[in-house]
Amino acid sequence: MPSWLFWLQLGLTTTLAVLFVVMLVKTRQQSADLRGLQDKVAGMENRNTLDRTTAIEDQLRSTSERLQALERQGAQVAALSAENNRLRLELRGLDGTMGKPGSALPGDDTLAPLPPLKP
């Protein structure tokens, strides 16, 4: 076996060993970079999810406040309607007493009738 073949084998083996080490280092570096990018993407997704959750909570709070205001207005309308009915009955009672002979007050015969109440 010639001596140059020994040196050729040694050179090729060394080259392969160096290439293996370089590939191993590059793979580890890419793995670390990939892990960092995955963490960044997960962070961005979490932030977007949190933003959406905050927006949904704001919408829910706003809707709840509107519903409470609507319920208060409904209660006010019901109270005003009851007051309107009470006043209407009272007015009918006064009209009934005014229509009887001798119950009219002096000077009340010139009063114009009231317009109908709108609910």
C-alpha positions in Angstrom: 0.0 0.0 0.0 1.5 3.3 -1.0 2.2 6.0 1.7 0.1 8.6 0.0 -3.0 6.4 0.4 -2.7 6.5 4.1 -2.5 10.3 4.1 -5.5 10.5 1.7 -7.6 8.3 4.0 -6.5 10.4 7.0 -7.4 13.6 5.2 -10.8 12.3 4.1 -11.6 11.0 7.6 -10.6 14.4 9.1 -12.7 16.3 6.6 -15.7 14.1 7.3 -15.2 14.6 11.0 -15.0 18.4 10.6 -18.1 18.4 8.4 -20.0 16.3 10.9 -19.1 18.7 13.7 -20.1 21.7 11.6 -23.4 20.1 10.7 -24.1 19.2 14.3 -23.4 22.8 15.4 -25.6 24.2 12.6 -28.4 21.8 13.5 -28.3 22.9 17.2 -28.2 26.6 16.2 -31.2 26.1 13.9 -33.0 24.2 16.6 -32.4 27.1 19.0 -33.5 29.7 16.5 -36.6 27.6 15.7 -37.5 27.3 19.3 -37.1 31.1 19.8 -39.4 31.7 16.8 -42.0 29.3 18.1 -41.9 31.2 21.5 -42.4 34.5 19.7 -45.3 33.1 17.7 -46.9 31.7 20.8 -46.5 35.0 22.6 -48.1 36.9 19.7 -51.0 34.4 19.6 -51.5 34.8 23.3 -51.4 38.6 23.0 -54.0 38.5 20.2 -56.2 36.2 22.2 -55.9 38.5 25.2 -56.8 41.5 23.0 -59.9 39.7 21.7 -60.8 38.6 25.2 -60.5 42.2 26.4 -62.6 43.5 23.5 -65.3 40.8 24.1 -65.4 41.8 27.8 -65.8 45.5 26.9 -68.6 44.6 24.5 -70.3 42.4 27.2 -70.0 45.2 29.7 -71.4 47.7 27.3 -74.3 45.4 26.4 -75.0 44.8 30.1 -75.1 48.5 30.8 -77.5 49.1 27.9 -79.8 46.3 29.0 -79.9 47.7 32.6 -80.7 51.2 31.2 -83.4 49.7 29.1 -84.9 47.9 32.1 -84.8 51.1 34.1 -86.6 52.9 31.3 -89.2 50.1 31.1 -89.9 50.5 34.8 -90.2 54.2 34.3 -92.6 53.7 31.4 -94.7 51.3 33.5 -94.8 53.8 36.4 -95.8 56.6 34.1 -98.5 54.4 32.5 -99.9 53.6 35.9 -99.9 57.3 36.9 -101.6 58.1 33.6 -104.3 55.5 34.2 -104.8 56.8 37.8 -105.1 60.4 36.5 -107.5 59.3 33.8 -109.7 57.6 36.3 -109.5 60.6 38.6 -110.5 62.8 35.6 -113.4 60.6 34.7 -114.5 60.8 38.3 -114.3 64.6 38.2 -116.2 64.6 34.9 -118.9 62.4 36.5 -119.4 64.7 39.4 -119.4 67.8 37.1 -122.1 66.3 34.9 -124.6 66.1 37.9 -126.9 69.0 38.3 -125.9 71.3 41.1 -122.4 70.0 41.4 -120.8 72.3 38.9 -118.7 75.1 40.2 -119.5 78.6 39.2 -117.6 79.7 36.1 -116.6 76.1 35.1 -119.1 75.8 32.3 -116.6 77.6 29.9 -113.9 75.0 30.2 -113.0 73.2 27.0 -112.6 69.4 27.1 -109.1 68.0 27.5 -107.4 66.4 24.5 -107.0 62.6 24.7 -103.9 61.4 26.6 -101.3 59.6 24.5 -99.6 56.7 26.1 
